[in-house]
């Protein structure tokens, strides 16, 4: 098992121009045969941070990404274009490409985060039993029809009341709550939180809609540095129709502070 740091490592490619980096996309960070969307955002985010030089803007604070085509595991290239550098933030465009074809395109805002709590928040932490009382998500879930290698690198425990879909009786609330931690033992940071903001399984499973749910577009915000330890994740479907689903994800650290949130539009097959 490789670490998150290793899986998102980049190498500068000055011969290809300024702001160009080489990546080796790790197949462990996959769902079925497709690389996980949050992992791909973390690769783009690391390139953005490297390109900015870290001077005053060391952290990813916002990402808006479109997934054009699914990349394959293996060699890839990330190109970063600086759009603006200001006192408190920098804005860049990052593109993940293979064989000179753009596959994931993201606008990324960089800034400096700290661990200060919110001045005001309406986001109450999701209610979930202690981690040891929740169900560990396996890398080979029964009945899924495909493996989830991501579960070997991200330890995930699902709220037992949100598992009814696994027994053919989904609650149809479109809600799944989990505990998450990195299996390599490292603490969450603004980059790795992008992985947790794209949870597996999708909320459609709780609606009785199993199967592949590829991300079309995802917008994420990282609000503050998380405290060490596992995080609580709430994934909620908002609207399903036209073979599309939008869902929101929120993450709280063990101090009960909202540390990141995301909204994504995904493709989903709806029965006739």
Residue, then its C-alpha position, 0 to 999 in steps of 0.5 A: x500500500x502506497x501513501x497518499x503523499x506518494x500517490x500524488x507525487x509530482x515531478x517538475x518538467x521544465x523541458x515542457x514549460x513552466x508549470x508543467x508536472x509529471x504524475x504517476x496515477x496510482x490504480x489503488x485510488x480507484x473505484x472499479x476500473x476508474x480513478x477516484x475523482x477526489x484523488x484526481x483533484x488532489x493531484x491537480x491541487x498539489x500541482x497548483x500548490x507547487x506552481x504557486x511556490x507556497x509563498x503566502x498561498x500554501x493551501x487549496x481553499x476552493x476547486x471547481x472541476x469538470x471531468x471531461x474523460x476518465x484518465x487511465x492509471x499510469x503516466x499523466x501530465x498536469x499543466x498549471x496556468x497562473x491567473x492571478x496572484x494577490x495578497x490573500x489568494x492566488x487563482x490558477x487553472x490546472x489541467x490533467x492530460x494524457x497523450x496531450x488530451x485534457x481529461x480533467x480541468x479545474x479552477x483552483x483558489x489558493x490561500x492560507x488556512x488555519x485551525x480557527x473555528x467559525x465565527x458562525x455556522x449553521x452546519x451541525x455535525x452529522x450524528x453518527x455512532x462511534x467509529x468502532x460501532x460502524x461498518x467497515x467498508x470492504x475493498x470487495x463489497x458483496x453484490x457490488x459487481x466490482x472492486x473498490x481498491x480505494x477502500x484499501x487506502x481510505x479506511x471508511x466506516x459506514x453508519x449502520x442505519x445507512x446500510x439498508x441498501x446492502x440488504x435490498x431495502x434502501x431507506x430512500x433518504x439519499x443519505x450516507x454518513x461515514x467515518x473516514x481516515x487515511x489507511x497510511x496513518x497520516x492526518x488529513x490536510x487540505x489536499x487529502x480532504x478532497x478525497x473525502x469530499x467524494x465519498x463512496x458509495x454515492x448517495x444514490x445507493x440509499x435511493x435504490x439506484x446501485x451502479x456506477x455514478x461518475x462525477x461530471x462536475x464538482x465544486x469544493x471548499x476547504x474551510x480550515x485545517x482539520x484536527x488530527x484524527x478521523x473525520x465525519x462525512x455526511x453525503x446527501x442527495x438533493x435532486x435526482x432526474x434526467x439521468x443526473x444527480x446532485x449531492x452535497x458532502x460535508x466534513x467535520x473534524x473530531x472537534x466538531x468543526x466543519x472543515x470542508x464541503x462540496x457539491x457535485x453533479x454526477x451521472x446516474x442511471x434511473x430505471x424506466 
